[in-house]
Amino acid sequence: MTQLLPEKSAVVARLQSVVQSELDSMESLAEMARDEATSTETKSEGKYDTRATEASYLARGQAWRITELRKLVAWLSSDTAKRIVENGVVQVGALVRIEGARNEIVYVAPIGGKQATINGEIVRLISPASPLGSSMAELEVGDGFEVESPRGVLEYEVTAVG
């Protein structure tokens, strides 16, 4: 028997909280990396001393992730993120229950990579560019699809879209 989807507004609020928490942590870490990159203690002591260069690479990577997280928080705050997908087609903004190799709920957003627990169920945040997201784009309830994985081809069926 197919289960219903959790309330979308609760899912979006919980995911927004999880992403905001990571953003806060990343901003704190980035501040420490910037301090490290510009510290007098990081100053090169010879041509083979690369501490400052490594610290600047770390700060740059963290800045990129912070930008992505800020975009995701802003998107999750928008009305688009909370809107129910009326046409029942998997697209950005859709909350989707899939069954098959794994039974799970996914929320398709512009940027993925996080998860949250809602009413005892894990909801994964995936992007349309992910293998799972791209395989189920534009599908409807009842449609089957396959995803290439390290364990081989996994088969799924879309059982609910909201």
MARZATI-261672 format. One record per residue (C-alpha): x, y, z; residue in one letter. Coordinates in Angstrom, 1 decimal, decimal comma. Example, Ala and Ser with C-alpha at 12.3 -4.5 7.8 and 13.67 -1.06 7.14 Angstrom:
BEGIN
{east: 12,3	north: -4,5	up: 7,8	code: A}
{east: 13,7	north: -1,1	up: 7,1	code: S}
END
This chain:
BEGIN
{east: 0,0	north: 0,0	up: 0,0	code: M}
{east: 1,3	north: 3,4	up: -1,0	code: T}
{east: 1,8	north: 5,9	up: 1,9	code: Q}
{east: 0,8	north: 9,5	up: 1,6	code: L}
{east: 3,4	north: 12,3	up: 1,6	code: L}
{east: 4,1	north: 14,4	up: 4,7	code: P}
{east: 2,8	north: 17,9	up: 4,8	code: E}
{east: 4,9	north: 19,9	up: 2,3	code: K}
{east: 5,1	north: 23,1	up: 4,4	code: S}
{east: 6,5	north: 21,0	up: 7,3	code: A}
{east: 9,1	north: 19,4	up: 5,0	code: V}
{east: 10,2	north: 22,7	up: 3,6	code: V}
{east: 10,4	north: 24,3	up: 7,0	code: A}
{east: 12,5	north: 21,4	up: 8,4	code: R}
{east: 14,8	north: 21,4	up: 5,4	code: L}
{east: 15,3	north: 25,2	up: 5,6	code: Q}
{east: 16,2	north: 24,8	up: 9,3	code: S}
{east: 18,8	north: 22,0	up: 8,5	code: V}
{east: 20,3	north: 24,1	up: 5,6	code: V}
{east: 20,4	north: 27,3	up: 7,7	code: Q}
{east: 22,2	north: 25,4	up: 10,5	code: S}
{east: 24,9	north: 24,2	up: 8,0	code: E}
{east: 25,2	north: 27,7	up: 6,6	code: L}
{east: 25,8	north: 29,1	up: 10,0	code: D}
{east: 28,5	north: 26,5	up: 10,7	code: S}
{east: 30,1	north: 27,1	up: 7,3	code: M}
{east: 30,2	north: 30,9	up: 7,8	code: E}
{east: 31,9	north: 30,4	up: 11,2	code: S}
{east: 34,5	north: 27,9	up: 9,6	code: L}
{east: 35,1	north: 30,3	up: 6,7	code: A}
{east: 35,9	north: 33,1	up: 9,0	code: E}
{east: 38,5	north: 31,0	up: 10,8	code: M}
{east: 39,9	north: 29,9	up: 7,4	code: A}
{east: 40,2	north: 33,6	up: 6,3	code: R}
{east: 41,9	north: 34,4	up: 9,5	code: D}
{east: 44,3	north: 31,5	up: 9,0	code: E}
{east: 45,0	north: 32,5	up: 5,4	code: A}
{east: 45,9	north: 36,1	up: 6,4	code: T}
{east: 47,6	north: 35,4	up: 9,7	code: S}
{east: 51,2	north: 36,4	up: 10,2	code: T}
{east: 51,8	north: 32,8	up: 11,5	code: E}
{east: 50,8	north: 31,4	up: 8,1	code: T}
{east: 53,4	north: 33,6	up: 6,3	code: K}
{east: 55,6	north: 31,5	up: 4,1	code: S}
{east: 58,9	north: 30,6	up: 5,7	code: E}
{east: 60,5	north: 29,3	up: 2,5	code: G}
{east: 59,7	north: 28,3	up: -1,0	code: K}
{east: 58,3	north: 24,9	up: 0,0	code: Y}
{east: 56,0	north: 26,3	up: 2,8	code: D}
{east: 52,5	north: 26,3	up: 1,3	code: T}
{east: 50,4	north: 26,9	up: 4,4	code: R}
{east: 49,0	north: 30,2	up: 3,2	code: A}
{east: 48,2	north: 28,8	up: -0,2	code: T}
{east: 46,4	north: 25,8	up: 1,3	code: E}
{east: 44,5	north: 28,1	up: 3,7	code: A}
{east: 43,4	north: 30,3	up: 0,8	code: S}
{east: 42,2	north: 27,3	up: -1,2	code: Y}
{east: 40,2	north: 26,1	up: 1,8	code: L}
{east: 38,7	north: 29,6	up: 2,2	code: A}
{east: 37,7	north: 29,7	up: -1,5	code: R}
{east: 36,0	north: 26,3	up: -1,3	code: G}
{east: 34,1	north: 27,3	up: 1,8	code: Q}
{east: 33,0	north: 30,6	up: 0,2	code: A}
{east: 31,6	north: 28,6	up: -2,8	code: W}
{east: 29,7	north: 26,3	up: -0,5	code: R}
{east: 28,3	north: 29,3	up: 1,5	code: I}
{east: 27,1	north: 30,9	up: -1,7	code: T}
{east: 25,3	north: 27,7	up: -2,6	code: E}
{east: 23,7	north: 27,3	up: 0,8	code: L}
{east: 22,6	north: 31,0	up: 0,8	code: R}
{east: 20,9	north: 30,4	up: -2,5	code: K}
{east: 19,2	north: 27,3	up: -1,2	code: L}
{east: 18,0	north: 29,0	up: 2,0	code: V}
{east: 16,5	north: 31,8	up: -0,1	code: A}
{east: 14,8	north: 29,4	up: -2,4	code: W}
{east: 13,4	north: 27,3	up: 0,5	code: L}
{east: 12,0	north: 30,6	up: 1,9	code: S}
{east: 10,2	north: 31,4	up: -1,4	code: S}
{east: 6,5	north: 30,6	up: -2,2	code: D}
{east: 7,7	north: 28,4	up: -5,0	code: T}
{east: 9,3	north: 26,0	up: -2,6	code: A}
{east: 6,1	north: 25,6	up: -0,6	code: K}
{east: 3,7	north: 25,3	up: -3,5	code: R}
{east: 2,1	north: 22,0	up: -4,1	code: I}
{east: 2,9	north: 20,6	up: -7,6	code: V}
{east: -0,7	north: 20,5	up: -9,0	code: E}
{east: 0,1	north: 18,7	up: -12,3	code: N}
{east: 1,7	north: 15,7	up: -10,5	code: G}
{east: 4,8	north: 15,9	up: -12,6	code: V}
{east: 8,3	north: 15,5	up: -10,9	code: V}
{east: 10,0	north: 18,9	up: -11,2	code: Q}
{east: 11,9	north: 21,4	up: -9,1	code: V}
{east: 9,7	north: 21,9	up: -6,0	code: G}
{east: 8,2	north: 18,5	up: -6,0	code: A}
{east: 8,0	north: 16,3	up: -3,0	code: L}
{east: 8,1	north: 12,7	up: -4,3	code: V}
{east: 7,7	north: 9,3	up: -2,8	code: R}
{east: 9,5	north: 6,6	up: -4,7	code: I}
{east: 9,4	north: 2,8	up: -4,1	code: E}
{east: 11,7	north: 0,1	up: -5,4	code: G}
{east: 15,4	north: -0,5	up: -4,6	code: A}
{east: 14,8	north: 1,9	up: -1,7	code: R}
{east: 11,5	north: 3,3	up: -0,5	code: N}
{east: 12,0	north: 6,9	up: 0,2	code: E}
{east: 10,8	north: 10,5	up: 0,0	code: I}
{east: 12,8	north: 13,1	up: -1,9	code: V}
{east: 12,3	north: 16,8	up: -2,3	code: Y}
{east: 13,6	north: 18,2	up: -5,6	code: V}
{east: 15,3	north: 21,5	up: -5,2	code: A}
{east: 17,8	north: 23,6	up: -7,2	code: P}
{east: 20,6	north: 22,4	up: -4,9	code: I}
{east: 20,7	north: 19,1	up: -3,1	code: G}
{east: 22,8	north: 17,2	up: -0,6	code: G}
{east: 20,9	north: 17,5	up: 2,7	code: K}
{east: 18,3	north: 15,5	up: 4,5	code: Q}
{east: 15,8	north: 15,9	up: 7,3	code: A}
{east: 13,5	north: 13,7	up: 9,4	code: T}
{east: 9,8	north: 14,5	up: 9,3	code: I}
{east: 7,4	north: 12,4	up: 11,3	code: N}
{east: 10,0	north: 9,6	up: 11,6	code: G}
{east: 10,7	north: 9,5	up: 7,8	code: E}
{east: 13,9	north: 10,8	up: 6,2	code: I}
{east: 13,3	north: 13,3	up: 3,4	code: V}
{east: 16,4	north: 13,7	up: 1,1	code: R}
{east: 17,0	north: 17,0	up: -0,7	code: L}
{east: 18,1	north: 16,2	up: -4,3	code: I}
{east: 18,9	north: 18,4	up: -7,3	code: S}
{east: 17,6	north: 17,8	up: -10,8	code: P}
{east: 21,3	north: 17,3	up: -11,8	code: A}
{east: 21,7	north: 14,3	up: -9,5	code: S}
{east: 21,4	north: 10,8	up: -11,0	code: P}
{east: 18,1	north: 10,2	up: -9,2	code: L}
{east: 16,8	north: 13,7	up: -9,9	code: G}
{east: 17,6	north: 13,5	up: -13,6	code: S}
{east: 16,2	north: 10,0	up: -14,0	code: S}
{east: 12,8	north: 11,0	up: -12,6	code: M}
{east: 12,4	north: 14,4	up: -14,2	code: A}
{east: 9,0	north: 15,0	up: -15,8	code: E}
{east: 7,7	north: 11,6	up: -14,6	code: L}
{east: 4,2	north: 11,1	up: -13,1	code: E}
{east: 2,7	north: 8,8	up: -10,5	code: V}
{east: 2,9	north: 5,2	up: -11,7	code: G}
{east: 5,9	north: 5,8	up: -13,9	code: D}
{east: 8,9	north: 3,5	up: -13,4	code: G}
{east: 12,5	north: 4,5	up: -13,9	code: F}
{east: 16,1	north: 3,3	up: -13,5	code: E}
{east: 19,1	north: 4,8	up: -12,0	code: V}
{east: 22,8	north: 3,8	up: -12,5	code: E}
{east: 24,6	north: 3,2	up: -9,3	code: S}
{east: 27,8	north: 1,6	up: -8,1	code: P}
{east: 25,6	north: -1,4	up: -7,2	code: R}
{east: 24,3	north: -1,6	up: -10,7	code: G}
{east: 21,0	north: -0,5	up: -12,2	code: V}
{east: 18,3	north: 0,3	up: -9,5	code: L}
{east: 14,6	north: 0,3	up: -10,4	code: E}
{east: 12,0	north: 2,6	up: -8,9	code: Y}
{east: 8,5	north: 3,7	up: -9,3	code: E}
{east: 7,0	north: 7,2	up: -8,6	code: V}
{east: 4,1	north: 6,6	up: -6,2	code: T}
{east: 3,2	north: 10,1	up: -5,0	code: A}
{east: 4,0	north: 13,7	up: -6,1	code: V}
{east: 3,1	north: 16,8	up: -4,2	code: G}
END
